[in-house]
Amino acid sequence: MTAPLPGRLVLLGHPVSHSLSPAFQNAALRAAGIPLAYEALDVPPDALSGVLQLLLAQRAAGNVTIPHKDAVYRACAARSELAERAGAVNTFWVDATGRLVGDNTDVHGIEALADALGVERASARVALLGSGGSASAVCAAIERWPGAQVRVFARTASRSAALAARFPALVRLAGSASDALSGATLVINATPVGMRDDALPLGLAALPRDARVMDLVYRPGETRWVREARAAGHAALDGIEMLLHQGARSFERWFARAADLAVMRDALQRAARP
């Protein structure tokens, strides 16, 4: 599933001012000689439908971040198998017939982040914080790990139940954070906590001693949760590596050609410096 050359390239979210995606996507566009600019659009939820109609008319393509991944999934006329499995869209384009098409490249980004963190995939015991679109992508990735299990702890009971229903062989709902963490070999923050400030999604003392820590949130200089987890002896990474690889896969979807990953990484590292 690939697209004609887009008429416009955007990131949809609310807020989006923190995003580093424009820095590395524009570097990739320049390196490829593609005459487009990647722009971040701050779109409140009540304005999303109108913006999508405009983008459809412009034959735009782009990415989707919090809080629009579920809504764009529902708006798409066609979706990739991974987007269907995750129930969320983070990459979209308009196809040759004028349909809005959605994909989920977050799954690829999560797998790349797990590799960078040295996660032992087989029989992993995962504590997953959150139940939104990013959590769905996590589960779509982990269900491919043989023997892995996921315990989900989140504030919204209905979304947690929906996630468990989507992945019944993989996901169990935890009644508390301590229940989710019991025996975990990998702890993943798939909530927005820590995106705008130094709030922690979970106290460090609660982490199992040998658990690896994956924060899908990223901030210049890393998130506080990752810094403190590493200081406490845990292998820990924030979402920068995920951001890079999902962005490179998105580029490939839009243009049917590979992005220059080295150029993207260099631009992202420079943009992520505190």
MISE-54186 format. One record per residue (C-alpha): residue number from 0; x, y, z. Coordinates in steps of 0.2 Angstrom, whole numbers. Each point is the difference from the previous one (the first is absolute). Layout:
MISE-54186
NUM, X, Y, Z
...
end
This chain:
MISE-54186
0, 0, 0, 0
1, 9, 15, -6
2, -6, 18, -6
3, 3, 12, -15
4, 11, 14, 4
5, -9, 10, 14
6, -6, 18, -3
7, 4, 4, 18
8, 9, -8, 15
9, -6, 3, 18
10, 1, -6, 18
11, -17, 0, 9
12, -1, 1, 18
13, -5, 11, 15
14, 12, 6, 6
15, 14, -2, -13
16, 12, 14, 5
17, 12, -12, 9
18, 1, -12, -15
19, 17, -3, -8
20, -8, -8, -15
21, 2, 15, -12
22, 18, 1, 4
23, 5, -17, -7
24, -14, -2, -13
25, 5, 17, -8
26, 18, -6, 0
27, -5, -16, -9
28, -10, 9, -13
29, 15, 12, -4
30, 11, -15, -1
31, -12, -9, -12
32, -2, 16, -10
33, -19, 0, 3
34, -8, 17, -2
35, -11, -1, 16
36, 0, 7, 17
37, -6, -10, 15
38, -10, 11, 12
39, -7, -3, 17
40, -19, 5, 2
41, -7, 2, 17
42, -18, -6, -2
43, -12, 0, 15
44, -11, -16, -1
45, -16, 10, -4
46, 9, 6, -16
47, 7, -16, -6
48, -14, -5, -12
49, 1, 16, -9
50, 19, 0, -1
51, -1, -18, -7
52, -12, 5, -14
53, 11, 14, -5
54, 15, -11, 0
55, -9, -13, -10
56, -4, 14, -13
57, 19, 4, 0
58, 5, -18, -3
59, 10, 2, 16
60, 10, -13, 10
61, 7, 0, 17
62, 2, -6, 18
63, -12, -1, 14
64, 4, 2, 19
65, -9, 2, 16
66, -15, 2, 1
67, -6, -4, -18
68, 6, -18, -4
69, -17, -8, 4
70, -10, 13, -9
71, 10, 0, -16
72, -1, -19, 1
73, -19, 2, -1
74, 1, 13, -14
75, 10, -11, -12
76, -8, -8, -14
77, 13, -14, -1
78, 14, -5, 12
79, 15, -12, 0
80, -1, -16, 9
81, 11, 7, 15
82, -11, 15, 2
83, -15, -12, 1
84, 8, -11, 12
85, 6, 15, 11
86, -17, 9, -2
87, 10, 17, -2
88, 8, 10, -14
89, 16, 10, 1
90, 3, 1, -19
91, -12, 5, -14
92, -1, 5, -18
93, -12, 2, -14
94, 0, -14, -13
95, -2, 1, -19
96, -19, -2, 2
97, -1, 14, 13
98, -2, -10, 15
99, 7, 4, 17
100, 12, -15, 4
101, 7, -3, 17
102, 15, -11, 7
103, 8, -2, 16
104, 19, 2, -1
105, 1, 1, 19
106, 1, -19, 1
107, 16, 1, -10
108, 7, 14, 11
109, -4, -10, 16
110, 9, -16, -7
111, 15, 11, -4
112, 0, 8, 18
113, -1, -17, 8
114, 15, -6, -10
115, 10, 16, 5
116, -5, -4, 18
117, 6, -18, -1
118, -17, -7, 4
119, -1, -19, 1
120, -16, -2, -10
121, -4, -19, 3
122, -11, -2, 15
123, 2, 18, 5
124, -11, 6, 15
125, -6, 17, -4
126, -8, 13, 11
127, -9, 13, -11
128, -5, 17, 6
129, -14, 7, -10
130, -14, -7, -12
131, -1, 13, -14
132, 7, -1, -18
133, 18, -1, 5
134, -4, -15, 11
135, -10, -8, -14
136, 16, 1, -11
137, 10, -7, 14
138, -11, -15, 1
139, 0, -3, -18
140, 19, -1, 0
141, 1, -11, 16
142, -13, -13, -6
143, 14, -5, -13
144, 12, -4, 14
145, -2, -19, 5
146, -6, -3, 17
147, -2, 18, 5
148, -13, 7, 12
149, -6, 17, 3
150, -8, 7, 16
151, -9, 17, -3
152, -3, 13, 13
153, -9, 16, -5
154, -12, 13, 6
155, -14, -3, -12
156, -9, -16, 3
157, -9, 0, -16
158, 15, 2, -11
159, 10, -13, 10
160, -14, -12, -3
161, -1, 3, -18
162, 19, -3, -1
163, -2, -16, 9
164, -14, -5, -12
165, 11, 4, -15
166, 14, -11, 6
167, -8, -13, 11
168, 14, -13, -1
169, 13, 13, 5
170, -7, 13, 12
171, -6, -1, 17
172, -7, 15, 10
173, 9, 4, 16
174, -10, 7, 15
175, 15, 11, 6
176, 17, 5, -6
177, 8, -12, 12
178, -10, -14, -8
179, 5, 5, -17
180, 19, 1, 6
181, 0, -17, 8
182, 13, -10, -8
183, 2, 12, -15
184, 16, -1, -10
185, -5, 16, -10
186, -9, 15, 5
187, -8, 11, -13
188, -7, 18, 2
189, -13, 2, -14
190, -8, 15, 8
191, 4, 19, -3
192, 6, 2, 18
193, 17, 8, -1
194, -2, 8, -17
195, -2, 18, 7
196, 8, -1, 17
197, 10, -11, 12
198, -15, -10, 6
199, 3, -18, 2
200, -12, -13, -7
201, 5, -12, 14
202, 12, 1, 16
203, 17, -7, -3
204, -1, -10, 16
205, -14, -11, -7
206, 10, -6, -15
207, 6, -18, 1
208, 18, -1, 3
209, 6, -7, -17
210, -14, 8, -11
211, 4, 10, -15
212, -9, 16, -2
213, -7, 7, -17
214, -8, 17, 0
215, -9, 4, -16
216, 0, 19, 5
217, 16, 10, -5
218, 7, 16, 5
219, 16, 9, -3
220, 13, -7, 12
221, -12, -15, 3
222, -15, -2, 11
223, 3, 1, 19
224, -7, -17, 2
225, 13, -7, -12
226, 15, 9, 8
227, -5, -5, 18
228, -4, -18, -5
229, 18, -1, -8
230, 8, 8, 15
231, -9, -14, 11
232, 8, -13, -11
233, -13, -4, -13
234, 3, -1, -19
235, -11, 14, -6
236, -4, 10, -16
237, -13, 13, -4
238, -9, 1, -17
239, 13, 8, -11
240, 5, -16, -8
241, -19, -4, -3
242, -3, 17, -7
243, 14, -2, -13
244, -5, -17, -6
245, -18, 3, -1
246, 4, 16, -10
247, 11, -9, -12
248, -13, -13, -3
249, -13, 14, -3
250, 11, 8, -13
251, 1, -16, -9
252, -19, -2, 0
253, -2, 18, -7
254, 14, -1, -14
255, 2, -18, -3
256, 19, 2, 3
257, 11, -2, 16
258, 5, 15, 10
259, 18, 5, 3
260, 0, -7, 18
261, 17, 7, 4
262, -6, 18, -5
263, -16, -2, 10
264, 10, -6, 15
265, 12, 14, 0
266, -14, 13, -2
267, -9, -8, 14
268, 15, -1, 12
269, 3, 19, -3
270, -18, 4, 3
271, -1, -10, 16
272, 15, 8, 9
273, -6, 9, 15
end
